[in-house]
Amino acid sequence: MFEHYFQCPYCWEDISMLLDPSVRIQTYVEDCEVCCNPIQITAGFEDEALVEFRAEDIEQ
């Protein structure tokens, strides 16, 4: 597992997330551990190195 730190797009708090580098491209929704708003996570790995990461708000 790979720990990655980023800012929540809603409350701007720094949070961390565990990512699995064995899955090359990942897109899923996870709630912020601080404000509980849904964040769309997109992560891309190449040779088990993180090459892309986006944490975006979900438009309602």
ZAZASE-291153 format. One line per 4 residues: their letters; for each residue y, x, z of C-alpha. Coordinates in nm, 3 decimals. Example, Ala and Ser with C-alpha at 12.3 -4.5 7.8 and 13.67 -1.06 7.14 Angstrom:
residues 2
as> -0.450 1.230 0.780 ~ -0.106 1.367 0.714 $
end
This chain:
residues 60
mfeh> 0.000 0.000 0.000 ~ 0.355 0.105 -0.075 ~ 0.646 0.014 0.158 ~ 0.971 -0.064 -0.023 $
yfqc> 1.311 -0.140 0.135 ~ 1.571 -0.361 -0.033 ~ 1.855 -0.604 0.041 ~ 1.802 -0.978 0.053 $
pycw> 2.004 -1.140 -0.229 ~ 2.111 -1.420 0.009 ~ 2.196 -1.266 0.348 ~ 2.224 -0.898 0.237 $
edis> 2.008 -0.781 0.528 ~ 1.787 -0.478 0.468 ~ 1.421 -0.579 0.470 ~ 1.096 -0.410 0.374 $
mlld> 0.792 -0.527 0.187 ~ 0.444 -0.387 0.128 ~ 0.354 -0.363 -0.240 ~ 0.011 -0.294 -0.389 $
psvr> 0.037 -0.015 -0.651 ~ -0.308 -0.099 -0.790 ~ -0.154 -0.409 -0.956 ~ 0.060 -0.275 -1.242 $
iqty> 0.301 -0.570 -1.283 ~ 0.369 -0.820 -1.005 ~ 0.590 -1.128 -0.990 ~ 0.584 -1.364 -0.695 $
vedc> 0.802 -1.549 -0.445 ~ 0.831 -1.447 -0.081 ~ 1.066 -1.578 0.187 ~ 1.322 -1.344 0.346 $
evcc> 1.208 -1.254 0.697 ~ 1.567 -1.289 0.823 ~ 1.719 -1.598 0.654 ~ 1.396 -1.760 0.521 $
npiq> 1.534 -1.816 0.169 ~ 1.290 -1.769 -0.123 ~ 1.319 -1.439 -0.312 ~ 1.159 -1.379 -0.650 $
itag> 1.004 -1.033 -0.640 ~ 0.922 -0.838 -0.955 ~ 0.760 -0.497 -0.918 ~ 0.617 -0.263 -1.178 $
fede> 0.403 0.044 -1.120 ~ 0.302 0.327 -1.348 ~ 0.047 0.582 -1.225 ~ 0.088 0.427 -0.877 $
alve> 0.463 0.506 -0.876 ~ 0.717 0.225 -0.848 ~ 0.914 0.220 -1.176 ~ 1.075 -0.125 -1.153 $
frae> 1.179 -0.351 -0.864 ~ 1.390 -0.665 -0.861 ~ 1.462 -0.903 -0.574 ~ 1.645 -1.209 -0.705 $
dieq> 1.758 -1.539 -0.561 ~ 1.592 -1.851 -0.695 ~ 1.843 -2.087 -0.851 ~ 1.800 -2.441 -0.725 $
end
